[in-house]
């Protein structure tokens, strides 16, 4: 009758070991999210990279959003208000399974990011930006939006915003010239 008692004890020991390993793993995972220095000394022992670092697949996660706006210039040189082009739309419950608009929204976001990268590289001659593919793509997308009567020109703008609960105002990253429609 002593064998079942030993078996229960062995099971309790293994359960305790598993709980301890998971608890230690949890503590290291939480600590890794708030690291102050570049590398902790214990990171050299994590050869299999079992301790996660949730930075959304980047060393520095995004802390801002890119937004695309446009405005119209009407007959009589009246200038309309800036209108936001939706880069993303509210998702339905099925979007995790089926979301065919994902690619078109991704293309738009990639064009905005590429345009900003090119704008930095072409600072010495800003007119060159107007013949780049991302600029022309964004101009085409903005020009495809239905126009009210009397529109002569259309202009777009890329802004960086910082979320809902911030005191920072959105920053204008790039503004196009007004182009004929």
N, C-alpha and C positions, 0 to 999 in steps of 0.2 A: 504494500500500500504506500510505500514511500516514493515510488517512481512518479506517480501523478503529482506529488508535492514538488519534486525536483523539476518536473516538466513545467509546472506553473511558475516556479521561480525563474527558470531559464526564459520563459516567455516574458515575464515581468522585466528581467534584465535587458532583453532585446528591445522591448518596448521603450524602456527608459533610455537606452542608447540612441534609438531612432529619434525620440523626442528631443534629446540633448543635441544631436547633430542638426536637426531642423531648427532648433532654437538658436544655435550658434550661427548657422547659415543665415537666418533671419536678421540677427543682430549685425553681422557683417554687411548684409545687403542694405540695411537701413543706413549704416555708417558710411557706406560707399556713396550714397546719394548726397551727402553733405561734406564731402572731403574738401579740405582747405588747401592743401598742397597739391602739387602736380601728381605725385604718386605716394601712396602710403607704403611703409616698409613691408607690410604683410602682403601687398599685391604681388611681390615676386614669388610667393609660394602658390599663388593661384594660377598655375600653369594651364589648367583646363578652362579658365575663365568662368568658373561656376558662380562667382559673385557678380550679379548683374549691376549695370549702370544704366538707368532709364533716362537716356538723353534723346530719345526718339531718333535713333540711328544717325546721330551727328554728335560731334564733340561739344558743340554749342547749340542747344536747341533754339528754335525760332521763338522770339519774344515779341514779334510784331506781325502785322498782316499787310499784304499789298492790296491796294484797291485801284481800280481803273474807273476814271470818270470821263465824261464828255460834255461838251456844251455846244450850242448852235449859235451862229451869227445869222441874224435875219436881215431881210431887206430894210433899208433905212439905218443900217449899222447898229441895230439893237442886239445886245448880247444876252443870251439866255443863261439860266442858272446851271451850275454843274450838276449832272445826274450820274449816279453810281451805276456802273455796269456790274451785274451780279456775277462774280467769279465762282460762287458756289451757291447752291440753293438748299433749302431745307430737305433733309433726307427722310424718306419713308422707312417703315420697318423692313421692307423688302430690299432696300438699297445695299445691304450687306451681301445679298445673293445676286441681285440683278440691278445694275445701274449703268445703262448704256450711255448716259450723258457724261460719265466720268472722264472719258477720253477728251471730249471737246473742252471741258472745263480744265483739264490738265494741260492741254495745248495752250490755252489762254494764259494760265498761270506761268507756264514755262516761257512763253513769249515775253511776258512782263519781266521775269527774272533775267532772261537773256538780254533784253533791251537795256536793263540797268547795268549789266556787266559790260556791254558794248559801250554804253555812254561813258563809263569810267575810262575805258581804253581809248576812246576817240575824243578826249577833252580838248586836244590841241586844234581839232577842226570839227566843231559841232555840227556842221552841215552834212558831214558824212553819215551821221546817224539816220538821216532821212532815206537813205538808200539801202539800209540793212533789212534783212528779212523779218526780224521781229517787229520793227517799226511799221513796215508795210502790212504785216499781218494784223497788228493792232488797229491800224488805220482802216483796214478792210472790215474788221469786226465792228468797229464803231460806225462805219459808214453803212453797214447792213441793218443797223437799227432803224426802224421806221421814222421818217422825218415829218414834222408838222409842216403845214404850208408856209411858204416864204423863206425857207432856209437856204442860205447861199453857201455858208462855210460851216465846217465842223472841226472841232479841236478836241484832243484828248489829253489826259493828265494821269500820271501814276503817283499815288500817295502811299505813305507808310503810316499805319495807325497802330495804336498800342493797347487795344482792348477796351473793354467797357468801363472798368474801374481804375482809370488813370487820369492824372491831371495833365498829362502831356498831350499837346495838340497834334493832330496828324501833320506829317511833314511832306511837302511836295518834293518828289524825287526827280520827276521829269515832266516837262510840259511841251507838247507839240505846237507847231504853228497851226493856224487855221487853214484847213485845206478845202478846196472846192468839192462840193458833193455832186 
